[in-house]
Amino acid sequence: MSKRMKELKTKVDKTKVYSLEEAIKLVKETSNVKFDASVEVHIKLGIDTKKSEQQIRTTVSLPHGTGKTKKVAAFVNANDEKAAKEAGADFVYGEEDIKKIKDTGKVEFEIAVATPDMMPKLAVAAKVLGPKGLMPNPKTDTVGQDIKKMITELKKGKAAFKNDDAGIVHQIIGKVSFQDSQLIENFKELIDVLKKSKPSSAKGIYLKTVHITSSMGPGIKVAVE
């Protein structure tokens, strides 16, 4: 562990569960990197990850965005190309581009949306997009007729997330440069969405532990109502 990290860890009481307001202040105090670090939330859920019906896969529209704009690709037919461009898609792809992705394995985007008619055509590139988590999916609101709406929401900071194999959800809720109130509102929205997504078959405590941290800062345990 670096000397910097050791010093920062002394500011955080590992035995304490901090209020959200305290935790946000502490996150800022313990971020001393030269760049505008992201603020991350890590939530351990009381779910059985071996059961498919208990997997969490959803989206959150953070009121103040994440502070990071993702490169969006739109897979559409010729009729929707104009709408996709106007909505701010970084890449507008058709069938030829899908073949290129399949053949080269190269992708330049971070999230993809598609109209339903393009999904069967996208199947050929699933081996490339699937493992990277880039395949459009109705569950994450990235497949639909309203291409403009999907792209606009993503550009505003709508984020898709899912639990990992250990039942933990990781989500960025902004930057250290955000106002405390903005981070607090984003955090509360994320928790709300998670509570609404609770699988009916999940037993016991659902939100087991919640930690908040900056990109390279120590974890701070947060109390959740």
C-alpha positions as a Markdown table, in Angstrom:
| # | Residue | x | y | z |
|---|---|---|---|---|
| 1 | Met | 0.0 | 0.0 | 0.0 |
| 2 | Ser | 1.4 | 3.4 | -0.9 |
| 3 | Lys | 2.2 | 6.0 | 1.7 |
| 4 | Arg | -0.5 | 8.3 | 0.2 |
| 5 | Met | -3.1 | 5.6 | 0.6 |
| 6 | Lys | -2.0 | 4.8 | 4.2 |
| 7 | Glu | -2.3 | 8.5 | 5.1 |
| 8 | Leu | -5.8 | 8.7 | 3.6 |
| 9 | Lys | -7.0 | 5.6 | 5.3 |
| 10 | Thr | -6.2 | 7.2 | 8.7 |
| 11 | Lys | -9.0 | 9.7 | 8.0 |
| 12 | Val | -11.6 | 7.0 | 7.7 |
| 13 | Asp | -12.8 | 5.2 | 10.8 |
| 14 | Lys | -13.3 | 1.6 | 9.5 |
| 15 | Thr | -15.6 | 0.8 | 12.5 |
| 16 | Lys | -17.9 | 3.6 | 11.8 |
| 17 | Val | -21.0 | 3.8 | 9.5 |
| 18 | Tyr | -21.1 | 7.4 | 8.3 |
| 19 | Ser | -24.2 | 9.5 | 7.4 |
| 20 | Leu | -24.5 | 10.2 | 3.7 |
| 21 | Glu | -23.6 | 13.9 | 4.2 |
| 22 | Glu | -20.5 | 13.0 | 6.3 |
| 23 | Ala | -19.5 | 10.3 | 3.7 |
| 24 | Ile | -19.7 | 12.8 | 0.8 |
| 25 | Lys | -17.5 | 15.3 | 2.6 |
| 26 | Leu | -15.0 | 12.6 | 3.5 |
| 27 | Val | -14.9 | 11.3 | -0.1 |
| 28 | Lys | -13.8 | 14.7 | -1.2 |
| 29 | Glu | -11.2 | 15.1 | 1.6 |
| 30 | Thr | -9.7 | 11.7 | 0.8 |
| 31 | Ser | -9.4 | 12.3 | -3.0 |
| 32 | Asn | -6.0 | 14.0 | -3.4 |
| 33 | Val | -5.2 | 12.9 | -7.0 |
| 34 | Lys | -4.4 | 15.5 | -9.6 |
| 35 | Phe | -7.5 | 14.7 | -11.8 |
| 36 | Asp | -11.2 | 15.2 | -11.1 |
| 37 | Ala | -11.9 | 11.7 | -9.7 |
| 38 | Ser | -15.1 | 9.9 | -10.1 |
| 39 | Val | -17.2 | 9.1 | -7.0 |
| 40 | Glu | -18.2 | 5.5 | -6.9 |
| 41 | Val | -20.8 | 3.6 | -4.9 |
| 42 | His | -20.3 | -0.2 | -4.2 |
| 43 | Ile | -23.4 | -2.0 | -2.8 |
| 44 | Lys | -23.3 | -5.5 | -1.5 |
| 45 | Leu | -26.8 | -7.1 | -2.1 |
| 46 | Gly | -28.5 | -9.9 | -0.3 |
| 47 | Ile | -29.2 | -11.9 | -3.4 |
| 48 | Asp | -28.3 | -15.4 | -4.6 |
| 49 | Thr | -26.3 | -14.8 | -7.7 |
| 50 | Lys | -26.7 | -18.4 | -8.8 |
| 51 | Lys | -30.5 | -17.8 | -9.3 |
| 52 | Ser | -31.2 | -16.0 | -12.6 |
| 53 | Glu | -34.4 | -14.4 | -11.3 |
| 54 | Gln | -32.3 | -12.7 | -8.5 |
| 55 | Gln | -29.9 | -11.0 | -11.0 |
| 56 | Ile | -30.1 | -7.2 | -10.9 |
| 57 | Arg | -29.9 | -5.6 | -14.3 |
| 58 | Thr | -31.5 | -2.2 | -14.7 |
| 59 | Thr | -30.9 | 1.5 | -15.4 |
| 60 | Val | -30.7 | 4.7 | -13.4 |
| 61 | Ser | -31.2 | 8.2 | -14.7 |
| 62 | Leu | -29.1 | 10.3 | -12.3 |
| 63 | Pro | -30.5 | 13.8 | -11.8 |
| 64 | His | -27.1 | 15.3 | -12.3 |
| 65 | Gly | -25.5 | 12.7 | -14.6 |
| 66 | Thr | -22.3 | 10.9 | -13.9 |
| 67 | Gly | -20.0 | 13.7 | -15.1 |
| 68 | Lys | -18.8 | 11.4 | -18.0 |
| 69 | Thr | -20.4 | 11.3 | -21.4 |
| 70 | Lys | -20.3 | 7.8 | -23.0 |
| 71 | Lys | -19.7 | 7.3 | -26.7 |
| 72 | Val | -23.0 | 6.0 | -28.1 |
| 73 | Ala | -23.4 | 3.8 | -31.1 |
| 74 | Ala | -26.9 | 3.5 | -32.8 |
| 75 | Phe | -27.6 | 0.4 | -34.9 |
| 76 | Val | -30.5 | 1.6 | -37.1 |
| 77 | Asn | -31.8 | 1.2 | -40.6 |
| 78 | Ala | -31.6 | 4.0 | -43.2 |
| 79 | Asn | -34.9 | 5.6 | -42.1 |
| 80 | Asp | -33.6 | 6.3 | -38.5 |
| 81 | Glu | -30.1 | 7.5 | -39.4 |
| 82 | Lys | -31.1 | 11.2 | -39.4 |
| 83 | Ala | -32.8 | 10.9 | -36.0 |
| 84 | Ala | -29.9 | 9.1 | -34.4 |
| 85 | Lys | -27.4 | 11.7 | -35.7 |
| 86 | Glu | -29.6 | 14.6 | -34.4 |
| 87 | Ala | -30.0 | 13.0 | -31.0 |
| 88 | Gly | -26.2 | 13.0 | -30.7 |
| 89 | Ala | -25.1 | 9.4 | -31.5 |
| 90 | Asp | -21.3 | 9.3 | -31.9 |
| 91 | Phe | -21.6 | 6.4 | -34.4 |
| 92 | Val | -24.5 | 5.5 | -36.6 |
| 93 | Tyr | -24.2 | 1.9 | -37.9 |
| 94 | Gly | -26.0 | -0.2 | -40.5 |
| 95 | Glu | -25.6 | -3.8 | -41.7 |
| 96 | Glu | -22.2 | -3.3 | -43.3 |
| 97 | Asp | -20.8 | -1.9 | -40.1 |
| 98 | Ile | -22.1 | -4.9 | -38.1 |
| 99 | Lys | -20.2 | -7.2 | -40.5 |
| 100 | Lys | -17.1 | -5.1 | -40.0 |
| 101 | Ile | -17.4 | -5.4 | -36.2 |
| 102 | Lys | -17.8 | -9.1 | -36.5 |
| 103 | Asp | -14.8 | -9.5 | -38.7 |
| 104 | Thr | -12.4 | -7.1 | -37.0 |
| 105 | Gly | -13.6 | -7.4 | -33.4 |
| 106 | Lys | -13.0 | -3.7 | -33.0 |
| 107 | Val | -15.4 | -1.3 | -31.2 |
| 108 | Glu | -15.0 | 2.4 | -30.6 |
| 109 | Phe | -18.1 | 2.9 | -28.5 |
| 110 | Glu | -19.0 | 2.4 | -24.9 |
| 111 | Ile | -22.7 | 1.7 | -25.1 |
| 112 | Ala | -25.0 | 0.8 | -28.0 |
| 113 | Val | -28.7 | 1.2 | -28.8 |
| 114 | Ala | -30.7 | -0.4 | -31.5 |
| 115 | Thr | -34.2 | -0.5 | -33.1 |
| 116 | Pro | -36.0 | -3.9 | -32.7 |
| 117 | Asp | -35.6 | -4.7 | -36.5 |
| 118 | Met | -31.8 | -4.5 | -36.2 |
| 119 | Met | -31.5 | -7.0 | -33.3 |
| 120 | Pro | -31.6 | -10.1 | -35.6 |
| 121 | Lys | -28.9 | -8.5 | -37.8 |
| 122 | Leu | -26.8 | -7.7 | -34.7 |
| 123 | Ala | -26.8 | -11.4 | -33.8 |
| 124 | Val | -23.8 | -12.1 | -36.0 |
| 125 | Ala | -21.7 | -9.6 | -33.9 |
| 126 | Ala | -23.0 | -11.0 | -30.5 |
| 127 | Lys | -19.7 | -12.9 | -29.9 |
| 128 | Val | -17.8 | -9.6 | -30.1 |
| 129 | Leu | -20.4 | -7.3 | -28.3 |
| 130 | Gly | -21.7 | -9.8 | -25.7 |
| 131 | Pro | -18.5 | -10.4 | -23.7 |
| 132 | Lys | -17.8 | -6.7 | -23.6 |
| 133 | Gly | -21.4 | -6.0 | -22.3 |
| 134 | Leu | -22.2 | -3.9 | -25.3 |
| 135 | Met | -25.1 | -5.9 | -26.8 |
| 136 | Pro | -28.3 | -3.7 | -26.7 |
| 137 | Asn | -30.9 | -5.2 | -24.4 |
| 138 | Pro | -34.6 | -4.3 | -23.8 |
| 139 | Lys | -33.9 | -4.7 | -20.0 |
| 140 | Thr | -31.5 | -1.8 | -20.0 |
| 141 | Asp | -33.7 | 0.4 | -22.3 |
| 142 | Thr | -31.3 | 0.1 | -25.2 |
| 143 | Val | -33.6 | -1.5 | -27.6 |
| 144 | Gly | -36.7 | 0.4 | -28.8 |
| 145 | Gln | -38.4 | 2.3 | -31.6 |
| 146 | Asp | -37.8 | 5.7 | -30.1 |
| 147 | Ile | -34.1 | 6.0 | -31.0 |
| 148 | Lys | -34.0 | 9.7 | -30.2 |
| 149 | Lys | -35.3 | 9.2 | -26.6 |
| 150 | Met | -32.8 | 6.4 | -25.9 |
| 151 | Ile | -29.8 | 8.4 | -27.1 |
| 152 | Thr | -30.8 | 11.7 | -25.4 |
| 153 | Glu | -31.3 | 9.9 | -22.0 |
| 154 | Leu | -27.9 | 8.2 | -22.3 |
| 155 | Lys | -26.2 | 11.4 | -23.2 |
| 156 | Lys | -27.8 | 13.1 | -20.1 |
| 157 | Gly | -26.3 | 10.4 | -17.9 |
| 158 | Lys | -28.6 | 7.5 | -17.8 |
| 159 | Ala | -26.5 | 4.5 | -16.7 |
| 160 | Ala | -27.1 | 0.8 | -17.0 |
| 161 | Phe | -25.8 | -1.4 | -14.2 |
| 162 | Lys | -25.9 | -5.0 | -13.0 |
| 163 | Asn | -24.6 | -7.0 | -10.1 |
| 164 | Asp | -21.2 | -8.9 | -10.4 |
| 165 | Asp | -20.7 | -12.5 | -9.4 |
| 166 | Ala | -20.3 | -11.5 | -5.7 |
| 167 | Gly | -23.7 | -9.8 | -5.7 |
| 168 | Ile | -22.1 | -6.3 | -5.7 |
| 169 | Val | -23.3 | -3.4 | -7.7 |
| 170 | His | -20.7 | -0.8 | -8.7 |
| 171 | Gln | -21.9 | 2.6 | -10.0 |
| 172 | Ile | -20.4 | 6.0 | -10.6 |
| 173 | Ile | -22.6 | 8.8 | -9.2 |
| 174 | Gly | -20.5 | 11.8 | -10.3 |
| 175 | Lys | -17.2 | 13.6 | -9.9 |
| 176 | Val | -15.4 | 15.0 | -6.8 |
| 177 | Ser | -16.0 | 18.4 | -8.3 |
| 178 | Phe | -19.8 | 18.0 | -8.1 |
| 179 | Gln | -21.6 | 19.9 | -5.3 |
| 180 | Asp | -22.4 | 17.9 | -2.2 |
| 181 | Ser | -26.1 | 18.3 | -2.9 |
| 182 | Gln | -25.7 | 16.9 | -6.4 |
| 183 | Leu | -23.9 | 13.8 | -5.2 |
| 184 | Ile | -26.4 | 13.3 | -2.5 |
| 185 | Glu | -29.4 | 13.5 | -4.9 |
| 186 | Asn | -27.6 | 11.1 | -7.3 |
| 187 | Phe | -26.9 | 8.6 | -4.5 |
| 188 | Lys | -30.5 | 8.7 | -3.3 |
| 189 | Glu | -31.8 | 8.1 | -6.8 |
| 190 | Leu | -29.5 | 5.0 | -7.2 |
| 191 | Ile | -30.6 | 3.6 | -3.9 |
| 192 | Asp | -34.3 | 4.2 | -4.8 |
| 193 | Val | -33.9 | 2.3 | -8.1 |
| 194 | Leu | -32.1 | -0.6 | -6.4 |
| 195 | Lys | -34.9 | -0.9 | -3.8 |
| 196 | Lys | -37.5 | -1.0 | -6.5 |
| 197 | Ser | -35.5 | -3.7 | -8.3 |
| 198 | Lys | -35.4 | -6.0 | -5.3 |
| 199 | Pro | -36.2 | -9.6 | -6.5 |
| 200 | Ser | -39.3 | -10.9 | -4.8 |
| 201 | Ser | -37.5 | -14.2 | -4.0 |
| 202 | Ala | -34.6 | -12.4 | -2.2 |
| 203 | Lys | -34.6 | -13.2 | 1.5 |
| 204 | Gly | -33.1 | -11.4 | 4.5 |
| 205 | Ile | -31.4 | -8.0 | 4.4 |
| 206 | Tyr | -31.3 | -6.7 | 0.8 |
| 207 | Leu | -28.9 | -3.7 | 1.0 |
| 208 | Lys | -26.2 | -5.4 | 3.1 |
| 209 | Thr | -23.4 | -2.8 | 3.0 |
| 210 | Val | -22.9 | 0.4 | 1.1 |
| 211 | His | -19.5 | 2.0 | 0.5 |
| 212 | Ile | -18.7 | 5.2 | -1.2 |
| 213 | Thr | -15.2 | 6.0 | -2.5 |
| 214 | Ser | -13.4 | 8.3 | -5.0 |
| 215 | Ser | -11.5 | 6.7 | -7.9 |
| 216 | Met | -8.3 | 6.1 | -5.9 |
| 217 | Gly | -9.5 | 6.8 | -2.3 |
| 218 | Pro | -10.4 | 4.6 | 0.6 |
| 219 | Gly | -13.9 | 3.1 | 1.0 |
| 220 | Ile | -16.3 | 4.8 | 3.4 |
| 221 | Lys | -19.2 | 2.9 | 4.8 |
| 222 | Val | -22.6 | 4.7 | 4.5 |
| 223 | Ala | -25.8 | 4.3 | 6.4 |
| 224 | Val | -28.8 | 3.8 | 4.2 |
| 225 | Glu | -32.3 | 4.4 | 5.4 |
